[in-house]
């Protein structure tokens, strides 16, 4: 067997790809790329009641949007149930597991007894060494592993260090249910072994599972993969991440206007770092990433930091790529459908020309689309409250005064337009801002926008002069 690294991401398809799962996938992807290995994808769909095709699709779409590719086809755990049964039965043959015929009533009695004695409920091993010939009629048995009863099970963890579990706490847990279906605990071990997984990176809520899974590996005489249990993500207030903190599906971050590269960069810093580096390219992350550098403490999700990183990625993005990314999310945002209906070739050219000014101040694609709305607005423009206040009698009179000077500009671009307005300011003794503010309000319907001369240049002569004239006349 080759010594090449194989990681895996193994989500349960009971909902979307949530942000914690996305980070786990990212860490597995980075480690596989860092070592020149592979990352496999397994859908843990043994829970038929809660698993759905829609969730599988959402998970695959989420990974693709985030830019995390996997090797080979996604494996369905459910479809491997015959193999899980085969291994469970092999363990019985080897004397490492046994058929247990305890009834529900007996199990309930055991639980009650443990509770009354102040012990955690444990199976008492009553069928561990009994002859199956004594089995009562009509009861379908489960298969239980023969867990070691003394000593401890050691989990050597790359993140948590050596974690020891007293074997008396593990009990003879079920690996195959009475209906012939495997338990999650058992299926995971068989799949990881058969898929050649060498490194398991997952949430530290699986740490106790790691001890039980080690018992199955040992019983089969299989190598235990290298494990790294990563702390969960908490909200900014230190509480466990919930929807109000940002425990949303990846598709929600897409709809909020975040760029995949920015989300990757933000997620990698949740629990792992490289010095004080905040901004890292994929190449740098891949080069630097080591499981043993993951922090033991929980990280805190911070929307402001995500926005700041996203703003950085937007500023360094190619303008044409940003136009396409913005157009992609228009169907999902308020007013986006109307913008799409007006999107023709000319409008795309205008968007591209406006992008250097638009992307400087926007932190998300949603903000970018919002600040681009002035391009799509129909005359006469609807004014927001602040723009309306700027276009009072004084504002309209300034527009009427500067309009002929703008109309006379030769070569409609930012520089000569800037020069014309400055000349008008000098001629009238008005401050530049006093002229720029009503101009901005008339051109965009808002009190804030990209630079007013860029806005004039992008809108073009005819549309700009038309909008200014509308407001000068008080339309």
N, C-alpha and C positions, 0 to 999 in steps of 0.2 A: 504494500500500500504506500502511495506517495506521501511525502511529508508536507504537501502543499496545504495551506490553510483553507478550510471551508467553514464559512459562517452561515447563519440562516436567520430569516425573519419569519416568525410564525404567528400571525394574528388570528384571532377568532372572528369569524364573519357575523358578528351580532350587531354591528353598527358601522359607522364610518371609520376611516383611519384617523384616530384622534391624535392630538399633538404629542402625547407621551409615546405612542406607538411610532409616530413619524421619527422621533429622536432615536428610539431603539433601532429602527431600520437604518437610519443615517449612520449610527455608530457601527453597526454590522457591515454596512456598505463601505465605510471608510477603512475599517480594519482589513476587509478583503482586498480592497484596492492597494492599501499600504503594503501588504505582504505579497501582492501578485497572486492572490488566491481567488476564491469564488464566493458569492453570496447566493444562497438558494432561498426560494420562497415556498413556504408550506402554509396552506390554509387549514387551520385547526377547526374543522367543521363536524366534529363528532357529536356535538350537541345539536341534534336535528331540529329540536323545537325552536331554538333561538337563532339558528344559522339561516341566512337567506342569500339567494343569488344576487339580489340588489346590493347587499353589503359586500359581497365578494367583488362585484364590479366597482363599487365605491373605493374599496381598498386598492385595487389595481390602478384605478384612475388617479387616486391620490398619490401613489408612489411614482407613477409616470409623470404627473404634473410637477412633483417635487424634484424630478430628475434623478431618481434612484432606480437604476436598472438591476435586474437579477439574472442569474445564469440558468438557462434551461426553462422548462415549463413549470408553472406553479403546481405543487403537489397537493392533492386533496387527501387529508388524513382519513376521512370517512371511507374513501375507496380502498384504503389499505387494511380495513378491519380483518379480512381473512388472515393476513400476515400477523397481525397483533394476536389473534386467537392461537395461531400456530406456535408463537413464541411462549404464550402463557401455558399452553399444553406441554411444550417442551420442558418448561420449568418444573411442571408437576412430575414428568418422567425422570428428571434429574434429582428429584427429592428436594427441590428448592422452593416449591410452592405446593399447595394442596387444595382439594375440594372442601368447601365449607358448607354444611347443610343447616346452619343455624337459621331458625325462622325469624320473621320480623318481631314476633312476640318475645323471643329469647333475646334478640338484640336490644329491644326496648327495656327489658328487665335489666340487662347489663348496664345500660345507660343510667337507669334510675338508681341502681346500686352504687355506681361510681359517684353520681351526684350526691347521694345521701352520705357518702363517706368523704365528700369534699375532694374527690379525684377527678381529673379530666376523663371524659368517657373514652374507654379503650376496649377493643375486642379482646376477650379473655383467652383466646387461643384454644378453645375447647375442641376444635376439630383438627388441630395442628398435628397430632400424632394418633388420631383414631383411624380405625380401619373403615374405609368407605362402605364395606359390607354392612356396617351398622346403620347406614343412612336410612332415615325415615322415608316412607313412600310419598310421592307427589311433591317433593320439594326439589326444585331445580337448584343445583349448587352454584355458588360463586367460586372463583379461584382467588385464593389469598397467597401473598408472598410469605415465605418464612423469614421474617426479619430477624437479624441477630438480637438476642435478648440481653446480652451483657456488653460492656464496653461502650464505645462511641463510634459514630460515623463522622469522618472528617471531610469537610468540603474545603478544598484549597481554592480560595477565591482571589482572582486578580485585583478586585476592587476592595472587597471587605476583609481580605487577609484570611487566615485559617479560622474556619468556624466549626466548632465541635457540637455534635448533637448526641445526647445520651440515647443509646438504642432502646432503652426501656420506654422512651416517649414515642417511638416510631410505630409501634404495634404492627400486627400482620394485616396490612392494608389490602384492599381488594384490587386485583389487576384485571379481572374479567368478570363482568356482571352475569347474573343468572340468565339473561337473555342472549348471552354470547357476545355482547359488545364490550370492547375494552374500556377501561377508565382512562381519563386524560393522562394520568401519571404514567401509565404503562405505554400508551400509544406514543407519547413523546420520546421515550427512551428508544423504542424499536425504530421509530422514524429517524431519529438523529443518528442512530448507529447505521441503519441501512443507507442513509443519504451521505454517509461519510463525514458527518459534521465533526470538526476538530475543536471549534471554539463556540461557546454559547454565551452571547451577550444579551441580557434581558433584565427586566425590572427586579428590584430587590424584594418585591412581594412574592417572588418565586424561590427565595432562599431556602425556606423550609422544604419546598418541593425537591430542591437539589439533593437533600439528604436522602429522601425516599427514593429518588431516581438513582442515586448512587448504589443503593441496596440492590436495585434491579440490574444495573450494569455489572455489579460484582457477582450476582447470582448467575449471570450468563457468561461471566468470564470476559466481558468486553472492556475495552479501555474507556475510562471516563473522560469526556471532552474537557478542555480547559474552560473554566467558567468565570464570568465576570457579571456580578449582580449590581446593577446601577441604581442609585437612589431615585425615588420618584420625584416628579416636579411638583413644587408647591406654588401657591399663589403669592402675590407680592406681600400679603399679610402673614405669610408663614403657614397658613392652613393648607390642607390637602387641596390640590387643584380641582376646582369645580367649574361649571359652565361660566359663572360670572367672572372667574379669573382668566379664562381663555382655554378651558378644557373643551375645545370645539374640534369638529372634524377639519381635516386639512382643506376641504373644499370651502369652508367658511373663511379661511385665511385668503384663499384665492379670491373669493367674492369681496373681501374687505380691501383688496387691491395690493396685496403683498407680492413681491417677485420671488420666484422659487429660489434664486441664488441668495437673496437676502434672508429668506427663512432658513435655508441650510446653514448659513453663516451664524444666524442667531441661535439656532438649535444646538449647534456643535458647542457653543459657549455655555450651554446649560449643563453644567456638570463636568466640563472638560475645558482646559485652557492651555495656551502656549504663551508663557510669559504674560505680557500685558497686551498682546495683540488682540484688537477688537475686530478688525476687518481682515478676513483671510480668503484667498481664492481657493477653489476646490483643490488645485494642485498643492497648495501649502497645507491644507487640512490633511490631505492624503499622505503627504510626506511626513508630517509631524505626529499623526494620531497613534497613540499607544493605549491599550486597555488599562494598563497599570497606572496611567496618568489621570484616570477618571476620579473625580472627588468622591469621598465617602458620604459627605453631607448632602442633604437635599438642596436643589437649586430653586431659585424663585423666578417665576415667569413675570416679565416686566414689559407691558405693551409699549411704554415710552422708549425703551431701549430698542425694541423691535422696530418701531417707527423710525428712530434715528438711523439705524442700520439700513432700513429700506430706502430712506431718503438718500443715503450715500449711494446705494446701488442704482437708484433712478438717475442721479446726476452723472454717473459714469456709464450709463447705458447708451447704446447706439440709438439715435433719434428715431430711425425707422423701426427698430425693434420695439421701442416704447409706444409708438403709434399703434403698431399691431397688437401689443399687449393691452393697451387701453381699449381698442375696438373690441377685443375678445370679451372684456368684462361688461361692456355696455348693456347687454341684455339683462344683466343682474343688478343694475343700479338704478336709482330713481332718476327718471328723465332720460335714461339711456336709450329706451326704445325710440323715442322721438328723435334723439341725436342720430341714431342708426338710419332712420327713415330719410334723413337729409344728407347722408354720407355718400357723396359722389367722388369722382376722380379729383375734381377741383378742390373739394373740401379736404381730401386726403393730402393734397399738396400743401394746402394752407396749414393743416395740422403739423405736417413735417416742418414747415417754415417756422411755425410758432413754438415748436418743441424746446429749443434751447432756452427760451424765456419761461415756458411753462414748468419745465422740470426742475428749475432752480429752487422753487419754493414748495413744491408738492412732496409730501412724505409717503403718499400711497397713490395707486392708480385711480382710486375713487376721487381723491383730491385733484389729481391731474385732470380727470374727465370734467370735474366740476369747474375747474378754472378754465377749461377749454370751451365751456358752454357759450361764451360770447361769440365764438366763431359760427355757431349753429343758430344763433338768435335771429328771429325775423323782425323786420322793421314794421312799425316803430317799436323800439325795445321796451320791454317791461323793466322798470327800475326797482332796485331794492331800496330799503328805507334810507340808507346813508347816501346812495347815489341821488335819490329824489331830493334830499336836503341840499346837496351840492348844486343841483340844477334849479336854484331859486332865481329870482330876477337878475341878481348880479352874475350868477353862473351863466345864464342864458345870454346875457349881454356880452360876456367874455367870448362865448362861442361865436356869436354874430360877428364880433370884431376880428377874431383870428381866422375865421372861415375863408375870406378872400385870399389871405396870405398863404394858407395851406393849398388852396385851389391853384395858386400860381406856381407851386413848387414843380420844378422840372426834375424828372427822374425820381419816382416815388419810392424812396427807401429811407431807412432810419436816419442816416446822417443828414441829408438835406432837410428832412422834416424837422429834426432837432434844431438845425441852424435857423429855420424859418420861425419856429416858436421862440427861440432865444432872441431873435431880431425883434419880434413883436413885443416881447417882454421889455426889451431895452427902450423901444419906441414909446411904450405906454407907461413905463415905470412900474409895471407889475412884477411881482416875484414869479419865478418860473413855476413853483408849486401851485400858485394861485391860478395859473392857466392850465397846468397839467391835470389838476383835480377834476374840474368840470369836463375836460376833454375825456378823461378816463371814464367818468360816469356816463357820458354820452355814447362812447364807443362800446362799452361792455355792460352797461346797466348796473355796475358795481363800483364801490369805492376803492377796492383793491384789485390789482391785476398785474400781469407782467409789465415791463417797462412800456410806457405809453407810446413811445416812438416805434417800438417793436410791434405793438398792437396795430398802429396805423399801417405799418409796412405789410404786415400779414393780411390784414383785411382788404388792402388794395385801395386805390384812389376812389373809385366810384362808391363802394360800400361805405368807406370811412366818411367821405364828404356827405353822403346821404344821411348817415346816422347823426352826424354833427348838426346838419340842417334841421332834421326832425326835432331835435331837442332845443335848438336855438329858437325855433318857432313855438316851442312849448307843446309839441305833439306827444 
